[in-house]
């Protein structure tokens, strides 16, 4: 279990800690805001890092929330498994450990893979793990073509990039909906130098192997998990997403009839980056009332 003490020192802007997972692998966590405040835990998507949440986490901290974002194992500043034998169960266990280390059940905001992990964690750990769920452009059933497009991009540069400009050009081609190109220098935190001087993404390429699992069974299991959700739930989707569709959204809302849904216009699956202002406003509108409706939202977890 995560020690509550890791959240004991109020950060001036943000603070980083190293957390040993159950199997000893170290995870990189960053938190924002007053650690005694109600907590929001952010879980990023496959191949992303905790940096995806930084703007939103800082804004929520200013509104009185303690925000915790973590790099999943094999991502960002978290350690890689020496043998590369990753599994979704490991990611789920890590998320459960982080949530149980909070003073009280946190709100969980999960994008793509992070949202699926949240569904699995809630089902495995049982009621009381999370105070509420925010799923970001993900449903228990997803559109295969969209996933294949993402994986194609992730596999497209096995030898990395010669420099930051080359990486920026690849991002611009992959995300044409972004009105402004990502400045090359801003990409530095997402890339690390290889021994030969070329730059690679900040995640273990062996992670791609876990995507090759039985997606049909995964989706069936996740649908069962979703049907058992009893906590406040919000689905935020991108109107131009190719991962979720009107069919998968309708199916999810039938499984979780008390869930709310917000569609972000002019946003794709990468809606947190596409329309961060709209996304953050939607999250705040959903979670702020929870502070007044749950007397046990703060306080030390038994």
Secondary structure, DSSP 8 states (H G I E B T S, - for coil): ---GGGG-S--SS-EEEEEE-TTS-EEEEEEES-TTS-EEEEE--TT--GGGGHHHHHHHHHTT-EEEEE--TTBTTS---TT----HHHHHHHHHHHHHTSSS-EEEEEETHHHHHHHHHHHHH-TTSEEEEEEES--SS--HHHHHHHHHHHHTTTT-BSSHHHHHHHHHHHTTT-SS---GGGGGGGEEE-TTS-EEESB-GGGGGGGGS-HHHHHHHHHHHHHT--SEEEEEEETT-SSS-HHHHHHHHHHSTT-EEEEETT--TTHHHHSHHHHHHHHHHHHTTHHHH-TTSSS---
